[in-house]
Amino acid sequence: MTTETSQDRLARAKEASRAVARLTSDDKSRALEGIAAAIEDHATTIIAANARDIENGRADGIGDALIDRLRLDEKRVAALASAVREIAALPDPVGQVIGGHRMPNGVNLEQIRVPFGVVGAIYEARPNVTVDIAALALRSGNAVVLRGGSAARESNTVLVQTMRDALESAGVTSEAIQTVDDFGRDGAKALMQGRGFIDVLVPRGSAALIETVVTESTVPVIETGAGNVHIVLDESAPDDWARDIVVNAKVQRPSVCNAVETVLVLRQAAPRLVPLVASALQSEGVAVHGDDMVVGLMSNVIPATEEDWATEYLSLDIAMKVVDTLDEALAHIRRYSTGHTESIVTTDSRNADRFLAEVDSAVVMANASTRFTDGAEFGFGAEVGISTQKLHARGPMGLAELTSTKWLARGSGQTRG
């Protein structure tokens, strides 16, 4: 009797990737439709498994932010199936011509999109990622190997089996979706050291997890970063825009990476906007950590420390600081931002244009909530993650970011002199 290893699964994913790459667009769409239907059919089993994860998570004291990310209820399971269907309906990126020309010697060149092969993902307490990444990988012609972490072990086990069974029913090899969860940390190490099997690895989770994957991997990594997200309120920011955008960006779902963590208010607007925005946040249960001026303008404010400006709270906490000028706001963002998302609230087109041009983050906004930095909101159906690096992919990653390219050259007997 032989004992299966994590490398065996990586090898099977590599073999399966060749079969997936040969599927037609319609084949992939039908497989994804089958996965969506299977998720709906097994919703009760998925939710029951998730309840066990949540019970274990509470016993382990993993914190409210991770519990929120972990939770699957009827609405969220339905949203998973809906996202898979949206991905199935998206244009297939494989084979798209993105460039090309005729060489002077008459050889025709085309640059087309092709699958990576095998996409690996390491993440924690996010069972939705199990479905999102698998669906995006399949639609873009890739196999996938998942390491979802111990916090979501029960949920991920059911979700992976449900998707594998759906692939088999659709006539697609189930080996295209693999998990190494049952190998624990050794499974994660196999992914990070999987040269020859894993073509690209995407980490999603805490800053510590991402740093570990980036520093210990021998395979290419697309870094998805933490979200120390900023909103700037300038002198021209309308009261309702300032209040509504900040409250939405913090409160709508505080445990995610595109939630705002720091609000910078220009000094001339501070007497008007600090009490308005801070009181609106407090009425929603948000703890405001403010500098000396914010403390002087508003009651029940926690005095901010240097650590607050660098903190991704992922909770109902927010830092608020008064700055003298837009220059100072931009300098603060340069120092503390993780390069995820920043927004300015202003009716001054010059300030908006300058902010959009100078801020070096993956997504930069004017007069909109940072919660829009999301693959589904951007029209991708779902997302692999939000890349904060600058090579290949940046911002919300959809189908195109799970492809590479190759050049096709068509000649008629040309040789190089």
N, C-alpha and C positions, 0 to 999 in steps of 0.2 A: 504494500500500500504506500503510495507516494503522498507526501504532504505538499499541498499547494503553497506557493510563495507569492508575495506581492509582485515580484518580477514576472511571475507567470501571467498574472492579470495584465500587467503592462504589455507583455508580449502579445496577449490575445487582443488587446485594444489596438495595437499596432497592425496586426493582421486584419482586424475588422475594419480599420480605417481605409484600407484599399477597396473593400467592398462598398463602404459608404460613399467613397469618392466617385464610384461608378454609378450611383443612383441618379435617376433623373429628378428634375425639380418636382414633378408630380409624385414620384415615389416618396420623396422626402416629405412632401405635404401630407400625403395619406398616412404615413407613419406618425407624424405629429398629431394629426387629427385623431388617430387611434390612441395616442398617449393622453390627449385631452379627455377623451371619452372615458378612458380607464381611470383617470384621476377622479372624475365625477362619480363613476360607479363605485369606487373604493373610498369615497369620502369618509364614511363612518369608521372604517379601519384606520385610515390615515389620522383622523382626529383622535381616536383612542390611543394610538401610538404616541402622538404628540402630547397627550395628557400625561402619559407616563414620563416623557422627557421633562415636562414642566414640573411635575411632582419631584423628580430627581433633582432638577435644577434648583428648586426652592430649598430642598434639603441640603444641597451643596452650597447655598448662599451665593449664587452667581450674579445676583443683582437685578433690579427691575429693568434696566435697559436691555440686557441680554434676554430676560424673560419675554419682553415685548417682541424682540426679533425672533425668538424661538416659537412663539405662539402661532398655531394654525387653528382657526375656527371655520365654520361653514363658509363665511364670507371670503376668507383668505384662500381656502381650498378652491372655491369657485373662481377666484381671481387667478389662481395658478393655471387652471384649465383654460380660462379665457386668454391668458397671456400666451399659452402654447398655441392656441388657435390663431392669435394675431401673428405670431412668428411664422406659422405655416402659410399665412396669406401674404407675407412679405415677399418682395422680389428676390429671387435666388441670386446671390452675388457671384456664385461660381460660374466662370466663363465670361463674365462681364469684361468688355474691352475698355481699358482705362487710358490707353495711350497707344501711340504707334506712328510710323511714318515709312516712306519708301526711301531706302538708301540710294545714294547716287548711282550705284552699280545695278539698281533694279531689284534688289532683295526687299521684300515687304516685311516689315516688323510690326508685331502686335504685342502689347503687354496686357495680359489677362489675369483675372483673379483666380486663385486656386486654393483649395483647403490647406491648412497647416499639416493635418494628418491626425495627430493625437493632442488634444487639449487637456491639460491637467488643471485641477482647481483645488486649492486648500483654503478652507473657510471654517467658521465656527458659529454654532447656534443659529444658523440661517437655513432652515429646510427649504425655503422658497428658492434659494440659490441652487439647490440640487436640481430642481426642475428647470429653472431659467437657463442655467449654463448647459445642461444636457440638451434642451430644445434648440438653443442657439448653435451649439456645436453641430448637431445633426443637420439643421437647416443649411449650414455653411459647409456641409460635406465632411465633417470631422467625427472621429470617435472621441470619447471623453473618459477620463479617469478622475474620480471624485474622492476627496478626503474631507468629510464634513464635520469631524470633531465629535467628541464624546457627548457633548450637551444635547445634540440632536440625533443621537445614535438610533433610537427607536423609530423616529419619524423618517429618517433617511433610509433605513433598511426597508421600510414599507414602500416608500416612494421609488427607490431604485428598482425593487422587484416588480412593482406595478408598471414602470416604464419598460423594463426588459421584457416582461410578458407581452406588453402591447406591441413591441417591435416584432417579436416572434409571430404574433397574430397577423402583422402586416407583411410578413415575408422578408423582414430585415433581420440580420443577425443581432441577437441580443448582446453579443460580446462588444458591441459598439458603446455600451454604457457599462463601465466598471466602477467599483468602489473598493477602496483599500481601508475603509473604516475599521474593519475587524482586525487589522494588523496594528492598530494604534499608532504610536509614534514611529514605529518601523515603516508603516505605510506611508506616512508623510515623508520620511527620509528617502524611501524608494522613489517617490515622485520627484523630490528635489535632486536626487542623484541619477535620474532616469535617462541619461544620455543614450541616444539610439532608440528610445521608446517614446519619450515625451518631447513634443516639438515646441510647445510653449506652455508655461505654467503661470496661472493667475492666482495670487493670494487675495483673500478678502477677509477682513476682520480687524482686530486690534492693531495698534501701531507696533506692538511687540511681535505679533505673529508675522506681520508684513516684513518687518526688519529681519526676522529670522529666515524667512523664505528668500529674501533678496540676498542676504549675505552667505547663506549656506548652499544655495542651488548651483549646480553645474549645468543646468539647462536654462534656456532663455526665459526670463521672467518679465511680465508686464506688471509694473508696480501700481497697485491701487492704494491710494494714500488715505490717511486719516483726514478728517474734515474740520480743521480749525477755521471756521467760516465767518466772514465779516460782512456787516452792513454799515455803510456810511450814510449819515443824515446830514445834508448840507443846509445852508441858510434858507434855500428856496423850497425845501421839502414840504409839501402840503401835509397838514395835520393828519388827514385820514389816510393818505398813502403811507406815511411814516409809521403810524400806529398799526394799520392793518397788515402791512408787509412784514414788519418785525414780529408781530404776534403770530402770524401764520408761519413764518420761518422758524420760530422757536417752538410753538405749541402744537402744531398740526401733527407732528410725530417727532418728538425730541430725541429719540434714541438712534436716529440715522445720521449718516455722515454729511448730508446736505442741510441739516438743521443749523441755524445761525448760532454762534457761540459768543461773538463779541459785537457790540454796537458802538460805533464811533460817531460822536455828535460834534459838529463844528460849533465853536464857542458862541458865535452870534445867535445860533438857533437853540442853544442849551436851555435858557430859561423857559422857552416855549415848549420844546420837544421832550426834554428829560422827564418832567413830571407827567406829561401826557402818555408817553410810551412806557415809562416805568410802572405807572399805576395800572395801565392796561395789562402789562405782563404779570404784575402781582395779583391782579384779579383772576388770572388764569392759573395761579399757584406757582408762578415762577419766582425763584429767589434771585434778586438782582445783586451782583457784586460790582460796586461802583468805586470810581476814584474819588478824591476829596470833593470835587465840585458836584458830582452826582450825589454824594452823601449829604452835601449842603442843600441840595435842591429837592430832595425826596426823603421821606421817612422810611424806616424799615429796610434800609440798604446795608448789605454786608460790605465793610471796607475791603476793597480789592487789594490783592498782593501781586507781585511780579508773576507768580505762578498762574494766576487767573488768566493773564493775557495769552499764555501758552497752552491753556487747557482746552481739550475737546471734552466737554462735559457729558454729552449724550444723555442728558437729564434735564429736568426743569430748573436749570440754572443758566444764568447769562451774565457776561461781563459787560460793563458799560463805562466808556471813557469819554471825556470831553477833550477835544484837540483844537488847537488854535486855527489851523488852516488845512486845506486839502493836501498840501505838501506833507504836513505832519501825519495825516491819516494814511497817505500812501506809504510813508516811511514805516509806520506801525505795521501795516499789512506786509510790507517786504520783510520785516523782522520776524513776525509771528505766524504768518500764513503757512499752511501746509500745501498751498497751490491747488486747492480743490475748487472752491466757488467763492466769489465776492460780489457784492451788489452795492450800488449807490442809489439813494432816493433823492431826486433833484428835478427841478424844472429848468435848470440852467443847462442849455445844450452844450456849452463849452466845457462845463464840469463833467457832464456825462461822457462827452467824447474823449476828454482827457483820461478819465477813469478807465473807460473801455480800452483805450490805447496803451496805457502805462501799466496796468495791473497784470502781472504775469502768473495767472492761474489758469486752470484747465477750462473753466467757465467764468465769464465776467458779464455781469448784468447791470442794467439800469432800470430802475423802477419796476422790479419784479422780485417775487419771493425766491430765495435760494432753494426752496423745496422743488423747483422745477428742474433742477439738475438730476435727471433721472432718465434712464433709457426708455421706459414706457412713455413718459411725458414728451420725450424728443421724437417719438414715433418709431422706436426700434422694436416694439412689442415687449421687450424686457431688456435686461442688460447683463453683461458678463461682470461688470464692475465699472467703477469710475477711475480711469487712469489719471494719475497725477505726474506721470513721467512725460518725456517729450519725444521719445522715439516710437515710431510706428503708430501708436494709438494714444489719444489724449482726450479726456472727458469721458462721458458715457460711452461704453463700448457695445456695439451691436454686431450684426452679421459681418459687415465689411472688415471689422477689426479682428475677426477670427479667420481671415484669409491672408495669404501671402500673394505674391505675383510670380509669373514667369513670362519670359519672352518667347514668342513664336516667330520663327524666321522662315519665310517661304521664298525660295529662289528658283532659278531655272538654269542651273549649271555654273553659277558664278564661282570663281576662285579668287583668292587674294594674291595680288602681285607683290 
